[in-house]
Amino acid sequence: MANNKKKGGVKSAQVNNEQAAAAAAAQVNNGTSAQKSNTSSSDAQATVIGVLHDRFYKDENAAEHTGLPQGTVDKINEVNAIAAAVWMCQEVANGNSKFAATMRVGML
């Protein structure tokens, strides 16, 4: 006999992640927003990094909820940390926000 017990919250978490990923993709693909300014592309990157952070780092049971091995979840977290550092460097170097301008002056 099969075990038909369902884990609570897993489906809603997956739906939320899919919605967030779709929103991030729409931001990137919406009328070539990435070509209009670095800020739009940067915002989309930050959204994707945030979604991954929320899903895999904040969730202590991410491996169980996603069905991925714990080693894979750990590697996703490592790659996401590198992506966050790269994103911040790109924002400082190329961004036109107040944060980027302040950081550039601070680096001088």
QUIVEN-V950912 format. One record per pair of residues at least 4 apart in sequence whose ideal C-beta (glycine too) atoms are under 7 Angstrom apart, sorted by the first residue. I is the first residue (numbers start at 1). J is the second residue. If there is no record, write none. Layout:
# QUIVEN-V950912
i: <I | I>
j: <J | J>
This chain:
# QUIVEN-V950912
i: <9 | 10 | 10 | 11 | 12 | 13 | 13 | 14 | 15 | 16 | 17 | 17 | 17 | 18 | 19 | 20 | 20 | 21 | 21 | 22 | 23 | 24 | 24 | 24 | 24 | 24 | 25 | 26 | 27 | 27 | 27 | 27 | 27 | 28 | 28 | 28 | 32 | 33 | 34 | 34 | 36 | 37 | 38 | 38 | 38 | 38 | 39 | 39 | 39 | 39 | 40 | 41 | 42 | 42 | 42 | 42 | 42 | 43 | 44 | 45 | 45 | 46 | 46 | 47 | 48 | 49 | 49 | 49 | 49 | 49 | 50 | 51 | 52 | 52 | 52 | 53 | 53 | 53 | 54 | 55 | 55 | 56 | 56 | 56 | 56 | 56 | 57 | 57 | 59 | 61 | 62 | 62 | 63 | 63 | 63 | 63 | 68 | 68 | 70 | 71 | 72 | 73 | 74 | 75 | 76 | 77 | 78 | 79 | 80 | 81 | 82 | 83 | 84 | 85 | 86 | 87 | 88 | 89 | 90 | 91 | 91 | 91 | 92 | 92 | 92 | 95 | 96 | 98 | 99 | 100 | 101 | 102 | 103>
j: <13 | 14 | 65 | 15 | 16 | 17 | 65 | 18 | 19 | 20 | 21 | 51 | 55 | 22 | 23 | 24 | 51 | 25 | 51 | 26 | 27 | 28 | 44 | 47 | 48 | 51 | 29 | 30 | 33 | 40 | 43 | 44 | 47 | 33 | 34 | 44 | 36 | 40 | 40 | 41 | 40 | 96 | 42 | 94 | 95 | 96 | 43 | 95 | 96 | 97 | 44 | 45 | 46 | 87 | 90 | 91 | 95 | 47 | 48 | 49 | 87 | 50 | 87 | 51 | 52 | 53 | 80 | 83 | 84 | 87 | 54 | 55 | 56 | 76 | 80 | 57 | 58 | 80 | 58 | 59 | 62 | 62 | 73 | 76 | 77 | 80 | 77 | 80 | 65 | 65 | 66 | 73 | 68 | 69 | 70 | 73 | 72 | 73 | 74 | 75 | 76 | 77 | 78 | 79 | 80 | 81 | 82 | 83 | 84 | 85 | 86 | 87 | 88 | 89 | 90 | 91 | 92 | 93 | 94 | 95 | 99 | 100 | 100 | 103 | 104 | 100 | 100 | 102 | 103 | 104 | 105 | 106 | 107>
